[in-house]
Amino acid sequence: MDQLCVRCWKLIGQEAIFEPEKSAAFQWLSRHLRVSASFGEGKFFVRQQGRWLATQMLLVLVLVEFTDLVFAVDSIPAVLGIT
């Protein structure tokens, strides 16, 4: 328990900087989809130079939904253990 408190204290002192470009999932999606450099004003796809491109907003949505799916699958044993 003490280690958890110490690590938490260290995390609080650090400035939270998340760079999605360095994420493995973000890089994988970028390799498999043509991605625009912009967020596309809230759109998931934009048309640039006659080509449809996915925006970074779509990549963020995919990452958030994937995380949601992981937590849903992770909670199945807990639900079965309670019932």
N, C-alpha and C positions, 0 to 999 in steps of 0.2 A: 504494500500500500504506500509505503514511503517513497518508493521509486516512482510510482505513478504521480504523486504530488510534486516531486522534484521535476519530472519531465513536463508536467503541466505548467509549472512555474516558469520553466525555460521557454516554453512555447508562447506564454503570455508576453514575455519580454521581447520576443522577436517580431519583426514586422512581417505580416503575412503577404507574401508575393507568390501568386500562382501564375505560371506561364504555360498556358494550354498548348503552345506550340511544341513544348518539350514532352508532352504526354504521349505515351506509346499508342494509346487509342486514337488520339488526335492525328498523329503521324500516319497511322494505318489508314484511317478514313481519308486523309488527304491524298494518299497514294492511290486509293481506289475510286475516288470521286474527283471531278474537276471542281476546284474550290476557288471562289472569288476571294480577293484580299479584304473585302469589306463585309460588314454585317448586313448589307442590303436593305437598310431601312426597315428592319423587322420582317423581311420576307425570307423564305427558305430557299428559293431559287430566283436567280436574276438572269436576264439575257444580255450578254455582252459580246459584241462583234459577231452576232448571229449564232452564238453558242449558248446553251443553257449551262449555267454554273451553279453549284450549290454554294450557299453562303456560310460564313462561320456560324451564323445563328443555327443553321441546321445541324452542324457538327456539335454545337453545345447541347441542342435538344437530344441528339442521339446519345451523347455521353450521360446526360441527366437521366434519361429513360433507362439506359443500361444499368446505371447505379441503382435505380429504383427496382429493377428486375433482380439484381444481385441480392438486395436486402429482402425482397419478397421470398426468394428461394431460401435464403438463410433463415427466415423466420418459420418455415414449415416444420422443422423438428420441434421448435418451441411450442407451436400450436398443438401438434400431435401429443406432446408430452403433457400438456395441460388437460386435454380431453380424455 
